[in-house]
Amino acid sequence: MRNITIRRYTSEDFAIWNAFISSAKNATFLFHRDFMEYHKDRFEDYSMLVFNDENLICVVPANRVGNAVFSHQGLTYGGFVFTAKIKLGEVITITKAVLQFLHENQISTFMLKLVPSIYNHYFSEEIEFALFLTQARLLRRDCLSVIDLTKPFQITRTRKESIRRGEKNNLVIKEELEFELFWNEILIPNLNSKHNSKPVHTIAEISRLQQKFPENIRHFNVYHNDRIVAGTTIFVTDKVAHPQYISGNPQKNELGSLDYLYHYLITNVFKDKNFFDIGPSHEDNGRKIKEGLLFWKESFGAKTTVQDYYELRTSDYQLLENVMVN
């Protein structure tokens, strides 16, 4: 790699960025600019493009806060996104170049949130090795509960009983294009009462995103006697189905609504995916496990994978010099 150059993203890079994302080895639709920019008013974009001569070989979705750059706070995962042909020595060179670029632009800290391995199209752990070389500090490790749909998995007897309860209650699952009913009657009231919070996406935002990515954002409601009792919004990538939102009314255990919904999605709608990512079950940056929530997810046959968060000092780009030896 003879001539590495880096520049910050501008709107003129829209087409080249998205073309790269469509073929990168560790990208999903979350890195498409149409997705990233739905909340551009909330973040100071600091995304970067890395070129070898004229060839785009890496992009870094990112935002800036003060003298720190984050990979990207508005996304579930992020970090370095590479071409499928990238090699370890090239990743080390790119990492050094990005850190040096940030350092020379008065950025002292780079906060890196990695893409969980289940979302990658190919092995993509070269960056973990580069982080080891830079002595990056592991800040946080999320435990994600994931069902491997390519292998047999065991649903517990208790969970099966709840699924049958949903059948006996004649629950009806419908895929919907409208989000208002679920947002207003289930999701917003639950988040407000349990966590004093709101959904990350407003109804208008999730509706616009679904219109732009209709195959990647799908929504399902559960009805009992024609009344909504539960629902979920699923983010779908090539390999993974991930419930971004899931919630039920106070009768969810009595009706079996959430268990019935998950079982339907796992065994019917997304059975041809590689993984069903049910997400994390912790708080305090991964240091406290919500035992009941984890038990529920594992009762569907979910196993644990992790997502790591790192802090890098940009001045440590020098640690990546003279790494490759004969």
C-alpha positions in Angstrom: 0.0 0.0 0.0 2.0 2.9 -1.3 -0.2 5.9 -1.1 -2.8 6.0 1.7 -4.9 9.1 1.9 -7.8 9.9 4.2 -10.5 12.5 3.9 -13.7 13.3 5.9 -17.0 12.4 4.3 -19.0 15.0 2.5 -22.3 14.8 0.7 -20.4 14.5 -2.6 -19.2 11.1 -1.4 -22.8 9.7 -1.0 -22.7 7.4 -4.1 -19.1 6.1 -3.6 -19.7 5.5 0.1 -22.9 3.5 -0.5 -21.4 1.5 -3.3 -18.5 0.5 -1.0 -21.0 -0.5 1.8 -22.8 -2.8 -0.6 -19.7 -5.0 -1.1 -17.8 -4.6 2.1 -17.1 -7.7 4.2 -18.4 -6.3 7.5 -21.1 -3.8 6.6 -24.9 -3.8 7.0 -27.6 -1.4 5.9 -27.0 0.7 9.0 -23.9 2.1 7.3 -25.8 3.3 4.3 -25.9 7.1 4.3 -29.7 7.1 4.1 -29.8 5.3 7.4 -27.0 7.2 9.1 -28.3 10.6 8.2 -31.9 10.2 9.5 -30.5 11.7 12.8 -27.7 13.9 11.3 -29.0 16.9 13.3 -28.0 15.1 16.5 -24.4 14.4 15.7 -21.4 16.1 14.2 -20.4 13.7 11.5 -16.8 12.8 11.3 -17.0 9.8 9.0 -13.8 9.0 7.1 -12.9 7.5 3.7 -9.5 5.7 3.3 -8.0 5.4 -0.2 -5.0 3.5 -1.5 -4.1 5.6 -4.5 -7.6 6.1 -6.1 -9.2 2.9 -4.7 -11.5 3.2 -1.7 -10.5 0.4 0.7 -12.1 1.4 4.0 -14.7 3.7 5.5 -15.2 4.6 9.1 -18.7 5.8 10.2 -18.1 8.2 13.0 -19.1 11.4 14.9 -17.2 13.9 16.9 -17.7 15.2 20.4 -15.1 17.7 21.5 -11.7 16.2 21.1 -13.0 12.7 20.8 -14.3 10.8 17.8 -16.8 7.9 18.2 -17.6 5.1 15.8 -20.8 6.2 15.5 -22.9 7.0 18.6 -26.1 6.9 16.6 -25.5 3.3 15.4 -25.7 0.0 17.2 -22.3 -1.0 15.9 -19.6 0.6 13.8 -15.8 0.9 13.5 -13.6 0.2 10.5 -15.5 -1.2 7.4 -13.2 -3.0 5.0 -13.2 -4.3 1.5 -13.6 -8.1 1.2 -10.0 -8.5 -0.1 -8.3 -6.7 2.8 -5.4 -8.4 4.5 -3.9 -8.1 8.0 -0.9 -6.0 7.0 -3.2 -3.6 5.2 -5.5 -3.3 8.2 -2.5 -2.4 10.4 -1.5 0.2 7.9 -5.0 1.6 7.7 -5.4 1.7 11.5 -2.1 3.6 11.8 -3.1 6.1 9.1 -6.5 6.8 10.6 -5.1 7.3 14.1 -2.4 9.6 12.7 -5.0 11.5 10.7 -7.1 12.0 13.9 -4.1 13.0 15.9 -3.0 15.6 13.4 -6.5 17.0 13.4 -6.4 17.6 17.2 -8.5 14.5 18.1 -7.0 12.9 21.1 -9.3 9.9 21.6 -11.0 7.4 19.3 -13.9 5.4 20.8 -14.4 2.3 18.8 -17.6 0.1 18.9 -17.0 -3.1 16.9 -19.4 -4.9 14.7 -20.4 -8.2 16.3 -18.9 -11.1 14.4 -22.3 -12.6 13.5 -22.9 -9.7 11.1 -19.7 -10.1 9.1 -19.7 -11.8 5.7 -16.2 -13.0 6.1 -13.8 -13.4 9.0 -13.1 -9.8 10.1 -11.0 -9.8 13.2 -7.9 -8.1 11.8 -8.9 -5.0 13.6 -8.9 -6.8 17.0 -5.2 -7.6 16.4 -4.5 -4.0 15.4 -6.2 -2.9 18.6 -4.0 -5.2 20.6 -0.9 -3.7 19.0 -2.0 -0.1 19.9 -2.7 -1.2 23.5 -6.3 -0.1 23.1 -8.3 -0.2 26.4 -11.3 -2.5 26.5 -14.0 -0.3 28.1 -17.1 -2.4 27.7 -18.2 -5.9 26.6 -21.8 -6.5 25.8 -23.1 -10.0 26.0 -25.6 -10.7 23.1 -28.0 -13.6 23.2 -28.1 -15.2 19.8 -29.8 -18.2 18.3 -27.8 -20.0 15.7 -30.4 -21.0 13.2 -28.0 -23.1 11.2 -27.8 -25.7 14.0 -30.3 -27.5 16.2 -31.4 -25.4 19.2 -33.4 -26.4 22.2 -36.5 -24.5 23.4 -37.2 -25.2 27.1 -40.4 -26.9 28.3 -41.5 -23.8 30.1 -41.1 -21.7 27.0 -43.1 -24.3 24.9 -45.9 -24.1 27.4 -46.1 -20.4 27.0 -46.1 -20.7 23.2 -49.0 -23.2 23.4 -50.8 -20.6 25.6 -50.5 -18.2 22.8 -52.0 -20.8 20.4 -54.9 -21.5 22.8 -55.6 -17.8 23.1 -56.0 -17.6 19.3 -53.4 -14.9 19.0 -53.0 -13.5 15.5 -49.7 -12.2 14.1 -49.7 -9.7 11.3 -46.9 -8.0 9.4 -47.6 -4.3 9.2 -46.3 -1.3 7.3 -47.7 1.1 9.9 -46.0 1.7 13.3 -48.4 4.1 15.0 -50.5 1.5 16.8 -47.5 -0.4 18.3 -45.6 2.8 19.2 -48.6 4.6 20.7 -50.4 1.8 22.5 -47.6 -0.5 23.5 -44.0 0.7 23.1 -44.1 4.3 24.3 -46.3 3.6 27.4 -44.1 0.7 28.4 -40.8 2.5 28.0 -42.2 5.5 29.9 -43.5 3.5 32.8 -40.6 1.0 33.2 -37.6 3.1 32.2 -38.8 6.7 32.0 -37.5 6.8 28.5 -38.6 7.0 24.9 -37.9 4.9 21.7 -34.7 5.9 20.0 -36.7 6.4 16.8 -39.8 8.5 16.6 -42.8 7.2 14.6 -41.9 9.5 11.7 -38.2 8.4 11.7 -38.9 4.7 11.8 -41.5 5.1 9.1 -39.1 7.0 6.8 -36.4 4.4 7.4 -38.8 1.6 6.6 -39.7 3.2 3.3 -36.1 3.5 2.4 -35.2 0.0 3.6 -38.4 -2.1 3.2 -36.6 -5.4 3.2 -34.4 -4.5 6.1 -37.0 -3.1 8.5 -40.0 -5.2 9.1 -42.7 -4.9 11.7 -45.1 -7.5 13.3 -48.0 -6.9 15.6 -49.8 -9.5 17.8 -53.6 -9.3 18.2 -56.0 -10.8 20.7 -59.7 -10.5 19.9 -58.7 -7.8 17.3 -56.8 -5.7 19.8 -53.1 -5.2 19.7 -51.3 -6.9 22.7 -47.6 -7.0 21.5 -45.3 -6.2 18.6 -41.8 -6.1 17.4 -39.7 -4.2 14.8 -37.0 -6.3 13.2 -33.8 -5.1 11.6 -32.8 -7.6 9.0 -29.4 -8.0 7.4 -28.1 -10.7 5.0 -27.3 -13.1 7.9 -29.1 -11.8 10.9 -32.6 -10.9 12.2 -32.5 -8.6 15.2 -35.5 -7.3 17.2 -34.8 -3.6 17.5 -38.0 -3.1 19.5 -40.2 -5.7 21.2 -42.9 -5.1 23.8 -46.2 -6.4 25.1 -49.1 -5.2 27.1 -49.4 -6.1 30.9 -51.1 -9.4 29.9 -48.1 -10.7 27.9 -47.4 -13.5 30.3 -51.0 -14.5 30.7 -51.5 -14.5 26.9 -48.1 -15.9 26.0 -47.9 -13.1 23.4 -44.1 -12.4 23.3 -43.2 -16.1 23.4 -45.7 -16.9 20.7 -44.4 -14.0 18.5 -40.7 -15.0 18.9 -41.4 -18.6 18.1 -43.2 -17.6 15.0 -40.4 -15.4 13.8 -37.7 -17.9 14.6 -39.3 -20.9 13.1 -41.1 -19.3 10.2 -40.3 -15.8 9.0 -36.5 -15.9 9.6 -35.8 -19.6 9.6 -33.4 -19.2 6.6 -31.2 -16.6 8.3 -28.0 -17.6 10.0 -28.7 -15.9 13.3 -31.5 -14.4 15.4 -29.9 -11.8 17.6 -32.1 -11.1 20.7 -29.6 -8.5 22.0 -28.0 -7.7 25.3 -29.2 -8.5 28.8 -27.1 -6.3 31.0 -26.6 -2.8 32.5 -23.7 -0.8 33.9 -21.7 -1.2 30.7 -21.9 -5.0 30.8 -20.9 -5.4 34.4 -24.4 -6.4 35.7 -26.5 -9.1 34.1 -30.3 -9.0 34.2 -30.7 -12.6 35.2 -34.4 -12.9 34.4 -34.0 -11.4 31.0 -31.0 -13.6 30.2 -32.9 -16.7 31.4 -35.8 -15.9 29.1 -33.6 -15.5 26.0 -31.6 -18.6 26.8 -34.8 -20.6 27.2 -35.3 -20.1 23.4 -31.9 -21.8 22.8 -29.8 -18.6 22.6 -26.1 -18.6 23.3 -23.7 -15.8 24.1 -21.5 -13.8 21.7 -20.0 -10.4 22.6 -19.6 -6.9 21.3 -16.6 -4.9 22.4 -16.0 -1.2 22.9 -12.5 0.2 22.9 -10.8 3.5 23.7 -7.7 4.4 21.7 -5.2 7.2 22.1 -4.6 8.6 18.7 -1.0 9.4 19.6 -0.5 5.6 19.8 -0.4 5.4 16.0 3.4 5.2 16.4 3.0 1.7 18.0 1.9 0.4 14.6 5.2 1.4 13.0 7.6 -1.4 12.0 5.2 -4.2 13.0 5.7 -6.2 9.8 9.1 -7.9 9.8 10.9 -10.4 7.6 
